[in-house]
Protein backbone atom coordinates (compact mmCIF):
# COMPACT_ATOMS: atom_id res chain seq x y z
CA UNK A 1 0.00 0.00 0.00
CA UNK A 2 1.03 3.54 -0.63
CA UNK A 3 1.91 5.63 2.41
CA UNK A 4 0.51 9.08 3.06
CA UNK A 5 3.44 10.91 1.43
CA UNK A 6 3.19 8.83 -1.74
CA UNK A 7 -0.54 9.53 -1.95
CA UNK A 8 0.05 13.27 -1.76
CA UNK A 9 2.71 13.08 -4.48
CA UNK A 10 0.45 11.16 -6.84
CA UNK A 11 -1.99 14.06 -6.74
CA UNK A 12 0.58 16.11 -8.63
CA UNK A 13 1.94 13.83 -11.40
CA UNK A 14 3.27 16.68 -13.55
CA UNK A 15 5.26 18.10 -10.64
CA UNK A 16 6.74 14.69 -9.82
CA UNK A 17 7.66 14.07 -13.45
CA UNK A 18 9.29 17.50 -13.68
CA UNK A 19 11.36 16.84 -10.56
CA UNK A 20 12.53 13.48 -11.91
CA UNK A 21 13.43 14.97 -15.29
CA UNK A 22 15.21 17.84 -13.56
CA UNK A 23 17.33 15.49 -11.47
CA UNK A 24 18.18 13.45 -14.57
CA UNK A 25 19.21 16.57 -16.53
CA UNK A 26 21.39 17.79 -13.67
CA UNK A 27 23.18 14.43 -13.49
CA UNK A 28 23.73 14.34 -17.26
CA UNK A 29 24.87 17.96 -17.36
CA UNK A 30 27.19 17.35 -14.44
CA UNK A 31 28.73 14.32 -16.18
CA UNK A 32 29.29 16.38 -19.33
CA UNK A 33 31.00 19.13 -17.36
CA UNK A 34 33.11 16.54 -15.58
CA UNK A 35 34.07 14.98 -18.93
CA UNK A 36 34.93 18.35 -20.47
CA UNK A 37 36.93 19.32 -17.40
CA UNK A 38 38.91 16.07 -17.53
CA UNK A 39 39.65 16.53 -21.25
CA UNK A 40 40.89 20.07 -20.66
CA UNK A 41 43.02 18.89 -17.74
CA UNK A 42 44.50 16.08 -19.82
CA UNK A 43 45.28 18.48 -22.70
CA UNK A 44 46.97 20.94 -20.35
CA UNK A 45 48.91 18.10 -18.73
CA UNK A 46 50.15 16.86 -22.12
CA UNK A 47 51.15 20.39 -23.12
CA UNK A 48 53.06 20.83 -19.85
CA UNK A 49 54.82 17.49 -20.27
CA UNK A 50 55.77 18.34 -23.86
CA UNK A 51 57.20 21.69 -22.77
CA UNK A 52 59.14 20.00 -19.99
CA UNK A 53 60.55 17.44 -22.42
CA UNK A 54 61.76 20.24 -24.73
CA UNK A 55 63.56 21.92 -21.86
CA UNK A 56 65.12 18.64 -20.66
CA UNK A 57 66.49 17.66 -24.06
CA UNK A 58 67.79 21.21 -24.62
CA UNK A 59 69.62 21.01 -21.30
CA UNK A 60 71.04 17.61 -22.25
CA UNK A 61 72.33 19.01 -25.54
CA UNK A 62 73.77 22.13 -23.89
CA UNK A 63 75.49 19.95 -21.30
CA UNK A 64 77.12 17.92 -24.05
CA UNK A 65 78.40 21.12 -25.70
CA UNK A 66 79.71 22.37 -22.35
CA UNK A 67 81.61 19.14 -21.80
CA UNK A 68 83.15 19.45 -25.27
CA UNK A 69 84.24 23.01 -24.52
CA UNK A 70 85.79 21.91 -21.23
CA UNK A 71 87.69 19.18 -23.05
CA UNK A 72 89.04 21.75 -25.48
CA UNK A 73 90.18 24.00 -22.64
CA UNK A 74 91.87 21.12 -20.87
CA UNK A 75 93.74 20.03 -24.00
CA UNK A 76 94.67 23.47 -25.37
CA UNK A 77 96.98 25.02 -22.75
CA UNK A 78 98.62 26.86 -24.46
CA UNK A 79 96.30 27.00 -27.48
CA UNK A 80 97.35 24.51 -30.12
CA UNK A 81 95.03 24.57 -33.14
CA UNK A 82 96.18 21.14 -34.31
CA UNK A 83 95.26 19.58 -30.97
CA UNK A 84 91.94 21.42 -30.98
CA UNK A 85 91.15 20.03 -34.43
CA UNK A 86 92.18 16.54 -33.33
CA UNK A 87 89.85 16.74 -30.34
CA UNK A 88 87.10 18.15 -32.52
CA UNK A 89 87.47 15.34 -35.03
CA UNK A 90 87.24 12.70 -32.29
CA UNK A 91 84.06 14.12 -30.75
CA UNK A 92 82.37 15.76 -33.73
CA UNK A 93 79.80 13.14 -34.74
CA UNK A 94 78.88 12.39 -31.12
CA UNK A 95 78.25 16.12 -30.60
CA UNK A 96 75.91 16.34 -33.58
CA UNK A 97 73.83 13.21 -33.02
CA UNK A 98 72.08 12.57 -29.73
CA UNK A 99 71.87 9.09 -28.14
CA UNK A 100 68.70 6.99 -28.36
CA UNK A 101 67.59 7.92 -24.84
CA UNK A 102 67.49 11.59 -25.86
CA UNK A 103 65.34 10.80 -28.88
CA UNK A 104 62.65 9.42 -26.56
CA UNK A 105 62.36 12.88 -25.03
CA UNK A 106 61.62 14.40 -28.45
CA UNK A 107 58.58 12.23 -29.21
CA UNK A 108 55.12 13.71 -28.57
CA UNK A 109 52.77 11.92 -26.18
CA UNK A 110 50.15 11.28 -28.85
CA UNK A 111 50.85 9.90 -32.32
CA UNK A 112 48.79 12.57 -34.03
CA UNK A 113 50.71 15.42 -32.44
CA UNK A 114 53.44 17.40 -34.18
CA UNK A 115 57.15 17.12 -33.25
CA UNK A 116 58.13 19.16 -30.21
CA UNK A 117 60.26 21.44 -32.41
CA UNK A 118 57.57 21.71 -35.11
CA UNK A 119 58.17 24.67 -37.46
CA UNK A 120 61.45 25.54 -35.72
CA UNK A 121 64.34 26.48 -38.00
CA UNK A 122 68.05 25.98 -37.42
CA UNK A 123 71.20 24.29 -38.67
CA UNK A 124 72.24 20.65 -38.61
CA UNK A 125 75.32 18.83 -39.84
CA UNK A 126 74.66 17.05 -43.16
CA UNK A 127 77.93 15.18 -43.81
CA UNK A 128 81.60 15.43 -44.79
CA UNK A 129 82.79 15.98 -48.34
CA UNK A 130 85.04 13.18 -49.56
CA UNK A 131 88.28 14.39 -51.18
CA UNK A 132 86.67 17.40 -52.86
CA UNK A 133 84.58 15.12 -55.07
CA UNK A 134 81.28 16.45 -53.72
CA UNK A 135 80.49 13.00 -52.29
CA UNK A 136 79.10 12.88 -48.76
CA UNK A 137 80.53 10.65 -46.04
CA UNK A 138 78.20 9.78 -43.14
CA UNK A 139 75.18 11.68 -44.52
CA UNK A 140 72.56 12.56 -41.91
CA UNK A 141 69.55 12.92 -44.23
CA UNK A 142 67.78 10.79 -46.81
CA UNK A 143 65.18 11.47 -49.45
CA UNK A 144 61.56 10.68 -48.63
CA UNK A 145 62.02 7.15 -50.00
CA UNK A 146 64.65 6.46 -47.36
CA UNK A 147 67.75 6.52 -49.60
CA UNK A 148 70.61 8.45 -48.00
CA UNK A 149 71.94 11.49 -49.82
CA UNK A 150 75.32 10.75 -51.41
CA UNK A 151 76.14 14.05 -53.15
CA UNK A 152 76.17 17.64 -51.99
CA UNK A 153 74.24 18.65 -55.12
CA UNK A 154 71.37 16.44 -53.95
CA UNK A 155 70.85 18.71 -50.93
CA UNK A 156 68.45 21.12 -52.58
CA UNK A 157 66.79 24.22 -51.25
CA UNK A 158 63.00 24.03 -50.62
CA UNK A 159 63.09 20.22 -50.68
CA UNK A 160 61.90 17.78 -48.00
CA UNK A 161 64.11 15.09 -46.43
CA UNK A 162 64.10 12.57 -43.57
CA UNK A 163 66.65 12.56 -40.75
CA UNK A 164 68.82 9.47 -40.41
CA UNK A 165 69.75 10.25 -36.81
CA UNK A 166 68.71 12.23 -33.73
CA UNK A 167 70.19 15.57 -34.74
CA UNK A 168 71.11 18.54 -32.58
CA UNK A 169 69.48 21.66 -34.03
CA UNK A 170 71.76 24.72 -33.82
CA UNK A 171 70.36 28.24 -33.51
CA UNK A 172 72.60 29.77 -36.19
CA UNK A 173 75.23 28.99 -38.80
CA UNK A 174 78.51 27.67 -37.33
CA UNK A 175 81.50 29.96 -37.90
CA UNK A 176 84.87 28.67 -39.05
CA UNK A 177 86.60 29.64 -35.80
CA UNK A 178 88.29 27.78 -32.95
CA UNK A 179 84.98 27.33 -31.08
CA UNK A 180 83.12 26.37 -34.32
CA UNK A 181 79.71 24.80 -33.52
CA UNK A 182 80.44 24.80 -29.78
CA UNK A 183 79.76 28.52 -29.70
CA UNK A 184 76.29 28.10 -31.21
CA UNK A 185 73.34 27.56 -28.82
CA UNK A 186 71.34 24.36 -29.24
CA UNK A 187 67.59 24.60 -29.85
CA UNK A 188 67.08 20.96 -28.95
CA UNK A 189 67.10 17.55 -30.61
CA UNK A 190 65.14 16.58 -33.72
CA UNK A 191 64.31 12.87 -33.64
CA UNK A 192 65.34 10.33 -36.25
CA UNK A 193 62.87 9.92 -39.16
CA UNK A 194 61.46 13.44 -38.68
CA UNK A 195 60.59 15.14 -41.96
CA UNK A 196 62.48 18.41 -42.47
CA UNK A 197 62.84 20.92 -45.28
CA UNK A 198 66.06 22.57 -46.41
CA UNK A 199 65.32 26.30 -46.59
CA UNK A 200 68.69 27.70 -47.74
CA UNK A 201 71.60 26.66 -49.92
CA UNK A 202 73.92 24.27 -47.99
CA UNK A 203 77.16 25.76 -46.67
CA UNK A 204 80.62 24.16 -46.68
CA UNK A 205 83.18 24.70 -43.93
CA UNK A 206 86.79 23.54 -44.32
CA UNK A 207 88.05 22.38 -40.92
CA UNK A 208 91.36 21.05 -42.19
CA UNK A 209 90.63 17.46 -41.24
CA UNK A 210 87.41 17.57 -43.30
CA UNK A 211 85.19 19.85 -45.33
CA UNK A 212 81.83 19.75 -43.64
CA UNK A 213 78.39 20.51 -44.98
CA UNK A 214 75.70 22.22 -42.88
CA UNK A 215 72.11 22.80 -43.87
CA UNK A 216 69.47 25.16 -42.57
CA UNK A 217 66.20 23.30 -42.05
CA UNK A 218 62.62 23.73 -40.91
CA UNK A 219 61.12 20.92 -38.82
CA UNK A 220 57.96 19.59 -40.49
CA UNK A 221 56.65 16.28 -39.15
C-alpha positions in Angstrom: 0.0 0.0 0.0 1.0 3.5 -0.6 1.9 5.6 2.4 0.5 9.1 3.1 3.4 10.9 1.4 3.2 8.8 -1.7 -0.5 9.5 -1.9 0.1 13.3 -1.8 2.7 13.1 -4.5 0.4 11.2 -6.8 -2.0 14.1 -6.7 0.6 16.1 -8.6 1.9 13.8 -11.4 3.3 16.7 -13.6 5.3 18.1 -10.6 6.7 14.7 -9.8 7.7 14.1 -13.4 9.3 17.5 -13.7 11.4 16.8 -10.6 12.5 13.5 -11.9 13.4 15.0 -15.3 15.2 17.8 -13.6 17.3 15.5 -11.5 18.2 13.5 -14.6 19.2 16.6 -16.5 21.4 17.8 -13.7 23.2 14.4 -13.5 23.7 14.3 -17.3 24.9 18.0 -17.4 27.2 17.3 -14.4 28.7 14.3 -16.2 29.3 16.4 -19.3 31.0 19.1 -17.4 33.1 16.5 -15.6 34.1 15.0 -18.9 34.9 18.4 -20.5 36.9 19.3 -17.4 38.9 16.1 -17.5 39.6 16.5 -21.2 40.9 20.1 -20.7 43.0 18.9 -17.7 44.5 16.1 -19.8 45.3 18.5 -22.7 47.0 20.9 -20.3 48.9 18.1 -18.7 50.2 16.9 -22.1 51.2 20.4 -23.1 53.1 20.8 -19.9 54.8 17.5 -20.3 55.8 18.3 -23.9 57.2 21.7 -22.8 59.1 20.0 -20.0 60.6 17.4 -22.4 61.8 20.2 -24.7 63.6 21.9 -21.9 65.1 18.6 -20.7 66.5 17.7 -24.1 67.8 21.2 -24.6 69.6 21.0 -21.3 71.0 17.6 -22.2 72.3 19.0 -25.5 73.8 22.1 -23.9 75.5 20.0 -21.3 77.1 17.9 -24.0 78.4 21.1 -25.7 79.7 22.4 -22.3 81.6 19.1 -21.8 83.1 19.5 -25.3 84.2 23.0 -24.5 85.8 21.9 -21.2 87.7 19.2 -23.1 89.0 21.8 -25.5 90.2 24.0 -22.6 91.9 21.1 -20.9 93.7 20.0 -24.0 94.7 23.5 -25.4 97.0 25.0 -22.8 98.6 26.9 -24.5 96.3 27.0 -27.5 97.4 24.5 -30.1 95.0 24.6 -33.1 96.2 21.1 -34.3 95.3 19.6 -31.0 91.9 21.4 -31.0 91.1 20.0 -34.4 92.2 16.5 -33.3 89.9 16.7 -30.3 87.1 18.1 -32.5 87.5 15.3 -35.0 87.2 12.7 -32.3 84.1 14.1 -30.7 82.4 15.8 -33.7 79.8 13.1 -34.7 78.9 12.4 -31.1 78.3 16.1 -30.6 75.9 16.3 -33.6 73.8 13.2 -33.0 72.1 12.6 -29.7 71.9 9.1 -28.1 68.7 7.0 -28.4 67.6 7.9 -24.8 67.5 11.6 -25.9 65.3 10.8 -28.9 62.7 9.4 -26.6 62.4 12.9 -25.0 61.6 14.4 -28.5 58.6 12.2 -29.2 55.1 13.7 -28.6 52.8 11.9 -26.2 50.1 11.3 -28.8 50.9 9.9 -32.3 48.8 12.6 -34.0 50.7 15.4 -32.4 53.4 17.4 -34.2 57.1 17.1 -33.2 58.1 19.2 -30.2 60.3 21.4 -32.4 57.6 21.7 -35.1 58.2 24.7 -37.5 61.4 25.5 -35.7 64.3 26.5 -38.0 68.1 26.0 -37.4 71.2 24.3 -38.7 72.2 20.6 -38.6 75.3 18.8 -39.8 74.7 17.0 -43.2 77.9 15.2 -43.8 81.6 15.4 -44.8 82.8 16.0 -48.3 85.0 13.2 -49.6 88.3 14.4 -51.2 86.7 17.4 -52.9 84.6 15.1 -55.1 81.3 16.4 -53.7 80.5 13.0 -52.3 79.1 12.9 -48.8 80.5 10.7 -46.0 78.2 9.8 -43.1 75.2 11.7 -44.5 72.6 12.6 -41.9 69.6 12.9 -44.2 67.8 10.8 -46.8 65.2 11.5 -49.4 61.6 10.7 -48.6 62.0 7.1 -50.0 64.6 6.5 -47.4 67.7 6.5 -49.6 70.6 8.4 -48.0 71.9 11.5 -49.8 75.3 10.7 -51.4 76.1 14.0 -53.1 76.2 17.6 -52.0 74.2 18.6 -55.1 71.4 16.4 -53.9 70.9 18.7 -50.9 68.5 21.1 -52.6 66.8 24.2 -51.2 63.0 24.0 -50.6 63.1 20.2 -50.7 61.9 17.8 -48.0 64.1 15.1 -46.4 64.1 12.6 -43.6 66.6 12.6 -40.7 68.8 9.5 -40.4 69.8 10.2 -36.8 68.7 12.2 -33.7 70.2 15.6 -34.7 71.1 18.5 -32.6 69.5 21.7 -34.0 71.8 24.7 -33.8 70.4 28.2 -33.5 72.6 29.8 -36.2 75.2 29.0 -38.8 78.5 27.7 -37.3 81.5 30.0 -37.9 84.9 28.7 -39.1 86.6 29.6 -35.8 88.3 27.8 -32.9 85.0 27.3 -31.1 83.1 26.4 -34.3 79.7 24.8 -33.5 80.4 24.8 -29.8 79.8 28.5 -29.7 76.3 28.1 -31.2 73.3 27.6 -28.8 71.3 24.4 -29.2 67.6 24.6 -29.8 67.1 21.0 -29.0 67.1 17.5 -30.6 65.1 16.6 -33.7 64.3 12.9 -33.6 65.3 10.3 -36.3 62.9 9.9 -39.2 61.5 13.4 -38.7 60.6 15.1 -42.0 62.5 18.4 -42.5 62.8 20.9 -45.3 66.1 22.6 -46.4 65.3 26.3 -46.6 68.7 27.7 -47.7 71.6 26.7 -49.9 73.9 24.3 -48.0 77.2 25.8 -46.7 80.6 24.2 -46.7 83.2 24.7 -43.9 86.8 23.5 -44.3 88.0 22.4 -40.9 91.4 21.1 -42.2 90.6 17.5 -41.2 87.4 17.6 -43.3 85.2 19.9 -45.3 81.8 19.8 -43.6 78.4 20.5 -45.0 75.7 22.2 -42.9 72.1 22.8 -43.9 69.5 25.2 -42.6 66.2 23.3 -42.0 62.6 23.7 -40.9 61.1 20.9 -38.8 58.0 19.6 -40.5 56.6 16.3 -39.1 
